[in-house]
Amino acid sequence: MKKKNLREYRSWLIMVLVAAAMTLVTAAGLLESTDLAFSDAFYQSRSASDGEIVLVGIDQKALEDIGPYHQWGRDIMAMALEALNASEECRPAAIAIDVLYSGETHKEADEWLAQAAGAYGNVVTACGAEFGNTLVEDKGGAYHLDTFSVVALDRPYAGLSQVTRQGHINAMLDTDGILRHHLLEIRLPDNTRVPSMALETVRLYREYYGMEPGELPPVDARGFWYVPFCGEPGDFYESISVADLLSGEAPPEYFAGKIVLIGPYAAGLQDSYLTAADHARPMYGVEFQANAVQALLWEDYKREAGEGVQLGALFVVLLLCMSIFWKGRLWRATALWLFLSGGSLVLCRGLYQRGLVLHVLWIPVGVTVLYVGCIALNYVQAALEKRRVTHTFQRYVAPEIVSEILKEGSAALELGGKLTEIAVLFVDVRGFTPMSEVLKPTQVVEILNRYLTLISDCILQNGGTLDKFVGDAAMAFWGAPLPQEDSVMHAVKAARDMVDGSRSLSKELLEKYGRTVSFGIGIHLGEAVVGNIGSMKRMDYTAIGDTVNTAARLEANAPGGTIYISRAVADALGERIRTTSLGDTVKLKGKKEGFEVLILEEICQGKDA
């Protein structure tokens, strides 16, 4: 597998693993409570009801007028029902009592309540189920544990059950303690179904008006449906108390043809829950019934999208983002982040209005975490890369070239090379070996460092790449690691600066040590392989090829104080330099007959130098 393909494969593998890990973390429920709370606030909104639902509360006023609730007899509710049904013209379409009357108490009161509730066939009474774990035998004869099995059902006492319709009042909270779903029906062990009080009340209401049975909401595997609340705590209640019915203060015509829900509406009666409509204020059970009834009347149903589908979509989105955020341009990553975060909210709102419920925060939070993480990672990598590039090249090339390399990235640090046209310069100190034999070692090192400093300065000041020092010789090239305009002219200028600078240095050495040295220089232009050569643990940024060898041969034959160039260099510079051709009189090792060598005499300042 090619190195480039291997890097791409590794990058994609990392991106897939990161996207998968974040998807699995989401699936594990790490974001669940925050997402549910945000989704409730985002989706649930107040809206005006159609006025067909009236709440009659067993409220504080009733408790004060009639007495503590535990002292109430069933005759109180019987009188309330009689008051509601007193007028033939003003009778409610349906009356639902959100109070469980199980077991017999006082015979007269029980009979009175049963008579009042059954007189007109418009009353729904409450029942409640107790759930537990049971072993269930499937069709194949095997047993499995049913964790949502009805182990008991509390019904109204026999006299009341026979004359009324029943609906369960079980309110079951989600794992975060919030009431946002409603159990549509309870399936008993004998496979009979007990509808919820809200569902049975709506059925009774439709029958009263001769309407067809309404469409049922979509439910999950256990029979729960998502309730779109239209009212917050207190929105349905108009302060009509049971006491008002008994005293005659509530006008009978107000209840005509409507749904009347009677239930506890006082804090001490302990029938309240935190709901999706408001996580701070408890909602009374009878208010929750009103919200469920309203949703069933409007048939305003919402279906929650499957977890698997949403997790799959999340993985795809995260993988897409990872591919753009990681090592991508900041403006592009920012634009994608804003688009996906804002767009997903718009999409969630639009789909909710069309009946589909999505997890609101999954995509925005996932994309944001990736965005911030990738930016931080890119920043750290950029800092490390800058340090690495600077450390690698600052010893070889001019500072401005290092800056350009930093803009290009770390590709220049990869092992390998590419074919590039470059101008190559070799320079050697002539006369250094004889001088080193008569001077002290410290003096030799001092002189050598002076000459090599001069060489290095001339190369770097003219934008060259200092390849290496070999003893008292040096190699440099132009045109790499980045393309350079007029690279050949930079090379000959560096050579000219070396020769000019060596004159003053030679004069100083002559006065101090009685000896002097000079430079022999060779320059050639052509293609060479330039890059990091070696191993990942030890590499050199260098150039190799015939162009390099030719420049070295030119330098080896150049006398002290002389710059030899090839015909390729002379042709590239044209009239901008003055040369003297030696023809093929200088024989270069490894070169065929006819290779022309020229002496660089001067750079013509007036010729676009």
C-alpha positions in Angstrom: 0.0 0.0 0.0 1.4 3.4 -1.0 2.3 5.7 1.8 -0.2 8.4 0.8 -3.0 5.8 0.7 -1.9 4.5 4.0 -2.2 7.9 5.6 -5.6 8.5 4.1 -6.8 5.1 5.3 -5.5 5.8 8.8 -7.1 9.3 8.8 -10.5 7.8 7.8 -10.1 5.1 10.4 -9.6 7.7 13.1 -12.5 9.7 11.9 -14.8 6.7 11.9 -13.7 5.7 15.3 -14.3 9.2 16.8 -17.7 9.4 15.2 -18.6 5.9 16.4 -17.4 6.7 19.9 -19.5 9.8 20.1 -22.5 8.0 18.8 -22.1 5.2 21.3 -21.7 7.8 24.1 -25.0 9.4 23.0 -26.7 6.0 22.8 -25.5 5.2 26.4 -27.6 8.2 27.6 -24.9 10.6 28.6 -26.9 13.5 27.0 -30.3 12.1 27.9 -31.4 14.3 30.8 -30.1 17.5 29.2 -31.6 16.6 25.8 -35.0 15.7 27.3 -35.2 19.0 29.2 -34.2 21.1 26.2 -36.5 19.2 23.9 -39.4 19.8 26.3 -38.7 23.5 26.4 -38.2 23.5 22.6 -41.2 21.5 21.6 -43.9 22.1 24.2 -45.8 25.4 23.7 -49.0 26.9 25.0 -51.9 27.1 22.7 -55.6 28.1 23.3 -57.9 25.1 23.9 -61.2 24.8 22.1 -63.1 25.5 25.3 -64.8 22.1 25.4 -63.0 21.0 28.5 -64.0 22.2 32.0 -62.2 21.4 35.2 -64.0 21.1 38.5 -61.6 21.1 41.3 -61.6 19.4 44.7 -59.7 22.5 45.7 -58.8 24.5 48.8 -62.2 26.2 48.7 -64.0 22.9 48.7 -61.8 21.6 51.5 -62.6 24.7 53.6 -66.4 24.7 52.9 -67.0 21.0 53.1 -64.2 19.8 55.3 -61.0 17.7 55.1 -61.0 15.4 52.1 -60.6 12.2 54.2 -63.9 13.0 55.8 -65.8 13.3 52.6 -68.4 10.7 51.9 -69.3 9.5 48.5 -72.5 11.4 48.7 -70.5 14.6 48.0 -69.6 13.4 44.6 -73.1 12.1 44.1 -74.5 15.5 44.7 -72.0 17.1 42.4 -73.0 14.7 39.6 -76.7 15.5 40.2 -75.9 19.2 40.0 -74.2 18.8 36.7 -77.0 16.6 35.2 -79.9 18.6 36.8 -81.0 20.2 33.6 -81.8 18.2 30.5 -80.7 21.1 28.2 -77.5 21.8 30.1 -76.2 18.2 30.6 -72.4 17.7 29.9 -71.5 15.4 27.1 -69.1 13.5 29.3 -68.1 13.6 33.0 -64.8 12.0 34.1 -64.0 11.6 37.8 -60.3 11.5 38.5 -60.8 9.8 41.8 -60.7 6.0 42.4 -63.7 4.7 44.3 -62.7 1.1 45.0 -64.4 -1.0 47.7 -67.7 -0.4 49.4 -68.0 2.0 52.3 -71.5 3.2 53.5 -74.2 1.5 51.6 -76.5 4.5 51.2 -73.7 6.7 50.0 -72.5 4.0 47.6 -75.9 3.5 46.2 -76.5 7.2 45.9 -73.2 7.7 43.9 -74.0 4.8 41.7 -77.5 6.1 41.0 -76.2 9.6 40.2 -73.4 8.3 38.0 -75.5 5.9 36.1 -78.6 8.0 35.5 -77.6 9.5 32.2 -74.7 7.3 31.0 -72.3 10.1 30.7 -69.9 9.3 33.5 -66.4 7.8 33.3 -64.9 6.5 36.6 -61.3 5.8 37.4 -59.5 2.5 37.8 -55.8 1.9 38.4 -53.4 -0.9 37.6 -50.4 -2.1 39.5 -47.5 -3.3 37.4 -44.8 -5.9 38.2 -42.7 -8.8 36.9 -44.2 -12.0 35.8 -43.1 -15.0 33.8 -45.0 -15.3 30.5 -45.1 -18.3 28.2 -44.7 -17.6 24.5 -46.1 -19.6 21.6 -43.1 -21.9 21.5 -43.6 -22.9 25.1 -40.6 -21.0 26.4 -40.9 -18.5 29.3 -39.7 -15.0 29.5 -39.8 -12.3 32.1 -42.4 -9.6 31.4 -41.3 -6.5 33.4 -44.4 -4.5 32.5 -47.1 -6.9 33.5 -50.4 -6.0 35.2 -50.4 -7.8 38.6 -53.5 -6.1 40.0 -56.3 -3.8 38.8 -58.3 -1.6 41.2 -61.8 -1.0 39.8 -64.7 1.0 41.2 -66.9 -0.9 43.5 -69.4 -3.2 41.8 -72.4 -0.9 42.0 -70.5 1.9 40.4 -68.7 -0.2 37.8 -71.9 -1.6 36.5 -73.4 1.8 35.6 -70.3 3.7 34.4 -67.5 3.4 31.9 -64.0 3.0 33.3 -60.7 4.4 32.3 -57.3 4.0 34.0 -55.7 7.0 35.6 -52.1 5.6 35.8 -49.6 8.4 35.4 -46.1 7.0 34.7 -43.0 9.2 34.8 -40.1 8.9 32.4 -36.7 8.0 33.8 -35.9 11.6 34.5 -39.0 12.0 36.7 -41.0 14.0 34.1 -44.4 13.1 32.9 -44.5 13.4 29.1 -46.1 10.1 27.9 -49.5 8.7 28.5 -50.4 5.0 28.6 -53.2 4.7 26.0 -54.6 1.3 27.1 -53.8 -1.3 29.7 -53.7 -4.9 28.5 -54.7 -7.4 31.2 -53.5 -11.0 31.4 -56.6 -12.2 29.7 -55.9 -9.8 26.8 -58.8 -7.5 27.5 -57.9 -3.8 27.3 -58.7 -1.0 29.7 -58.5 2.4 28.0 -57.1 5.5 29.7 -59.6 7.9 31.3 -58.7 10.4 28.6 -59.4 8.0 25.8 -62.7 6.7 27.2 -63.8 10.3 27.9 -63.2 11.3 24.3 -65.0 8.3 23.0 -68.0 9.2 25.2 -67.9 12.8 23.9 -67.8 11.6 20.3 -70.7 9.3 20.8 -72.7 12.1 22.4 -72.3 14.1 19.1 -72.8 11.1 16.8 -69.2 11.4 15.6 -67.1 8.5 14.2 -64.4 7.1 16.5 -61.3 9.2 16.2 -57.9 8.1 15.1 -55.7 6.7 17.9 -52.2 8.1 18.5 -49.1 6.1 17.6 -47.8 4.2 20.6 -44.5 2.6 21.5 -44.0 -1.1 22.3 -45.5 -0.7 25.8 -48.4 1.4 24.6 -47.3 4.9 25.6 -47.9 7.9 23.4 -46.2 11.3 23.4 -48.4 14.0 24.8 -48.2 17.4 23.1 -49.2 19.7 26.0 -51.3 22.7 25.0 -51.5 24.1 28.5 -49.2 24.7 31.4 -50.2 24.3 35.1 -53.3 26.4 35.8 -54.2 27.0 32.1 -57.3 24.7 32.1 -58.5 25.6 35.5 -61.1 28.4 35.8 -61.5 28.2 39.6 -64.7 26.2 39.5 -64.8 24.3 42.7 -66.9 21.3 43.7 -68.2 23.6 46.4 -69.6 25.9 43.6 -71.6 23.0 42.2 -73.0 22.1 45.6 -73.9 25.7 46.4 -75.4 26.4 42.9 -72.9 29.2 42.2 -71.7 27.5 39.0 -74.3 28.1 36.2 -75.5 24.8 34.7 -75.5 26.1 31.1 -71.7 26.6 31.3 -71.3 22.8 31.3 -73.7 22.0 28.5 -72.4 19.6 25.9 -68.8 19.8 27.3 -66.3 17.5 28.9 -66.2 17.9 32.6 -63.2 16.6 34.5 -63.5 16.4 38.3 -60.4 15.8 40.4 -58.0 16.9 43.2 -56.7 20.4 42.8 -55.0 21.1 46.1 -51.4 20.5 47.1 -52.3 18.5 50.1 -54.1 15.8 48.1 -50.7 14.7 46.5 -51.9 14.3 43.0 -49.4 16.4 41.0 -46.4 15.8 38.7 -43.7 17.7 37.0 -44.5 17.5 33.3 -42.9 18.3 29.9 -44.9 21.5 29.9 -43.1 22.9 32.9 -40.2 21.3 34.8 -40.5 23.8 37.7 -44.3 23.9 38.6 -46.2 20.7 39.3 -49.3 20.0 37.3 -52.3 18.4 38.9 -53.4 15.0 37.6 -56.7 16.3 36.4 -54.9 19.0 34.4 -52.7 16.3 32.8 -56.0 14.4 31.9 -57.2 17.7 30.3 -54.1 18.0 28.1 -54.4 14.4 27.0 -58.1 14.8 26.3 -57.4 17.9 24.2 -54.7 16.2 22.2 -57.1 13.3 21.5 -59.9 15.6 20.5 -57.6 17.5 18.1 -55.9 14.3 17.0 -52.6 16.3 17.3 -50.3 13.3 17.5 -46.6 13.2 17.5 -44.5 10.1 16.7 -41.1 9.8 18.2 -38.5 8.8 15.6 -36.7 5.5 16.3 -33.5 5.6 18.3 -31.6 3.5 15.8 -32.5 5.7 12.9 -31.5 8.8 14.8 -28.2 7.3 16.0 -27.4 6.3 12.4 -28.1 9.8 11.2 -26.0 11.2 14.0 -23.0 8.9 13.1 -23.2 10.0 9.4 -23.3 13.7 10.3 -20.5 13.4 12.8 -18.3 11.6 10.3 -19.0 14.3 7.7 -18.1 17.0 10.2 -15.0 15.1 11.3 -13.8 14.9 7.7 -14.2 18.7 7.3 -13.3 19.9 10.8 -10.1 17.9 11.0 -7.3 19.7 9.2 -9.8 21.7 7.3 -10.0 25.5 6.9 -11.4 27.3 9.9 -14.0 29.3 7.9 -15.3 26.2 6.2 -15.5 24.4 9.6 -17.2 27.3 11.2 -19.7 27.7 8.4 -20.6 23.9 8.6 -20.9 24.1 12.3 -23.3 27.0 12.2 -25.3 25.5 9.4 -25.7 22.1 11.0 -26.4 23.4 14.5 -28.9 26.0 13.4 -30.3 23.8 10.6 -30.9 20.9 12.9 -33.0 23.0 15.2 -35.0 24.3 12.2 -35.4 20.7 11.0 -36.5 19.5 14.4 -39.1 22.3 14.7 -40.4 21.7 11.2 -40.7 17.9 11.6 -42.4 18.3 15.0 -45.1 20.4 13.4 -45.6 17.6 10.9 -45.8 15.0 13.7 -42.3 13.7 14.2 -40.3 14.1 17.4 -36.5 14.1 17.2 -33.8 14.5 19.8 -33.1 18.2 19.6 -29.6 18.3 21.1 -28.0 15.2 19.6 -26.7 16.9 16.4 -26.0 20.4 17.8 -24.1 19.1 20.8 -22.2 16.4 18.8 -21.2 18.8 16.1 -20.2 21.5 18.6 -18.0 19.0 20.6 -16.3 17.9 17.4 -15.9 21.5 16.2 -14.3 22.7 19.4 -12.2 19.5 19.7 -10.9 19.6 16.2 -10.1 23.3 16.5 -8.2 22.7 19.6 -6.4 19.7 18.1 -5.6 21.6 14.9 -4.2 24.4 17.0 -2.0 22.1 19.0 -0.9 20.3 15.8 -0.2 23.6 14.1 1.9 24.7 17.0 3.8 21.4 17.0 4.1 21.5 13.2 5.4 25.1 13.3 8.0 24.2 15.9 9.0 21.1 14.0 9.3 22.9 10.6 11.1 25.8 12.2 13.5 23.5 14.0 14.1 21.5 10.8 14.6 24.3 8.3 15.9 27.3 10.2 19.4 25.8 10.1 19.3 25.5 6.3 17.2 28.2 4.7 16.5 31.9 5.0 13.9 33.0 7.6 11.4 34.2 4.9 11.5 30.7 3.3 10.8 29.1 6.7 7.7 31.4 7.0 6.5 30.2 3.6 7.1 26.6 4.5 5.0 27.1 7.7 2.1 28.3 5.5 2.4 25.1 3.4 2.2 22.7 6.3 4.1 19.6 7.2 4.3 18.0 3.8 7.9 19.3 3.5 8.8 17.1 6.5 7.7 13.8 5.0 10.3 11.3 4.1 10.9 11.3 0.3 11.5 13.8 -2.4 10.3 15.2 -5.7 11.9 16.2 -9.0 12.5 19.9 -9.0 14.5 22.4 -11.1 17.1 24.0 -8.9 20.3 26.0 -9.1 23.1 24.2 -7.2 26.2 25.9 -5.8 29.3 24.2 -4.4 32.1 26.2 -2.7 35.4 25.1 -1.3 38.1 27.0 0.6 41.3 26.9 -1.5 44.6 26.8 0.3 43.1 25.8 3.6 44.8 22.4 4.0 48.4 23.8 3.7 47.5 26.6 6.1 46.1 24.2 8.7 49.4 22.3 8.7 51.4 25.2 10.0 48.8 26.9 12.3 47.6 25.9 15.8 44.4 23.9 15.9 42.5 26.7 17.6 43.7 29.1 14.9 42.6 26.7 12.2 39.1 26.4 13.8 38.8 30.2 14.1 39.7 30.7 10.5 37.4 27.9 9.2 34.5 29.3 11.2 35.1 32.8 9.8 34.9 31.4 6.2 32.0 29.1 6.8 30.1 32.0 8.5 30.7 34.1 5.4 29.5 31.3 3.2 26.4 30.7 5.3 25.5 34.4 5.4 25.9 34.8 1.7 23.7 31.8 1.0 20.9 32.7 3.4 20.9 36.5 2.6 20.3 35.5 -1.1 17.4 33.1 -0.2 19.3 29.9 -0.6 19.0 26.6 1.2 22.2 25.6 2.9 22.4 21.9 2.4 25.6 20.8 4.2 29.1 21.6 5.2 31.7 19.0 4.4 35.0 20.0 6.0 35.9 23.3 4.4 33.3 22.9 1.6 29.6 23.7 1.4 26.6 22.9 -0.8 23.6 25.1 -1.3 20.7 25.2 -3.7 17.9 27.5 -4.9 14.3 26.7 -6.0 13.5 24.4 -3.1 11.8 23.6 -0.8 9.6 26.3 -2.3 9.7 27.6 -5.9 11.7 30.8 -6.2 11.5 33.5 -8.8 14.9 34.0 -10.6 16.6 31.3 -8.4 19.6 31.2 -10.7 20.4 34.9 -10.2 20.2 34.5 -6.5 22.7 31.7 -6.7 25.2 33.7 -8.8 24.7 36.7 -6.5 25.5 34.5 -3.5 28.7 33.3 -5.3 29.7 36.9 -6.1 29.2 37.9 -2.5 31.4 35.1 -1.3 34.2 36.1 -3.6 33.9 39.8 -2.7 33.6 39.0 1.0 36.6 36.7 1.0 38.9 39.6 -0.2 38.6 41.6 3.0 38.8 38.4 5.1 41.9 37.2 3.2 43.6 40.6 3.8 42.9 40.3 7.6 44.3 36.7 7.7 47.4 37.7 5.7 48.2 40.5 8.2 47.5 38.3 11.2 48.9 34.9 10.2 50.9 35.6 7.1 48.7 33.3 5.0 45.6 33.7 3.0 42.9 31.5 1.3 40.2 31.9 -1.3 37.1 30.3 -2.7 36.5 28.0 -5.6 32.9 28.0 -6.7 30.8 26.0 -9.2 27.1 26.6 -10.2 24.9 24.5 -12.3 21.2 24.6 -13.2 19.0 21.5 -13.8 16.6 19.0 -12.3 17.3 17.1 -9.1 15.4 15.1 -6.5 14.9 17.3 -3.5 13.5 16.1 -0.2 14.1 14.3 3.1 16.5 11.5 2.4 17.3 8.9 5.0 15.0 7.3 7.7 12.3 8.5 9.9 14.7 8.6 12.8 17.5 10.3 10.9 17.0 12.3 7.7 18.6 15.1 5.8 16.9 17.6 3.6 19.1 17.5 0.5 19.2 17.3 -3.3 20.6 14.4 -5.3 21.1 13.8 -9.0 23.3 14.6 -11.9 22.8 18.4 -11.5 24.3 18.2 -8.0 27.2 16.1 -9.3 27.9 18.6 -12.1 28.0 21.6 -9.8 30.4 19.7 -7.6 32.7 18.9 -10.6 32.6 22.6 -11.6 33.7 23.7 -8.1 36.4 21.0 -7.9 38.0 22.5 -11.1 37.6 26.2 -10.2 40.8 28.0 -9.2 40.7 30.1 -6.0 38.7 33.3 -6.5 37.0 31.9 -9.6 33.3 31.0 -10.2 32.7 28.3 -12.8 29.2 28.1 -14.3 27.6 25.8 -16.8 26.1 26.9 -20.2 22.6 26.2 -18.6 23.3 28.9 -16.0 24.6 31.3 -18.6 21.6 30.8 -20.9 19.2 31.3 -18.1 20.7 34.7 -17.1 21.5 35.9 -20.6 22.8 39.5 -20.8 22.4 40.0 -17.0 25.9 38.5 -16.5 29.2 38.8 -18.3 31.1 35.5 -18.8 34.2 34.1 -20.4 33.8 30.8 -22.1 36.4 28.1 -21.6 34.7 25.8 -24.1 35.3 22.2 -23.3 38.9 22.7 -22.2 38.0 22.0 -18.6 37.4 18.2 -18.4 34.8 17.4 -15.8 34.8 13.9 -14.3 31.8 11.9 -15.5 30.9 14.4 -18.3 31.2 13.7 -22.0 33.2 15.7 -24.4 31.8 19.1 -25.3 30.5 20.2 -21.9 31.1 23.9 -21.9 32.4 25.7 -18.8 32.2 29.4 -18.3 33.8 31.9 -15.9 31.4 34.3 -14.2 33.1 37.7 -14.6 30.5 40.0 -13.2 26.8 40.7 -12.8 25.6 43.5 -15.0 23.7 45.9 -12.7 22.0 47.7 -15.6 20.6 44.5 -17.1 17.7 43.8 -14.8 20.0 42.3 -12.2 
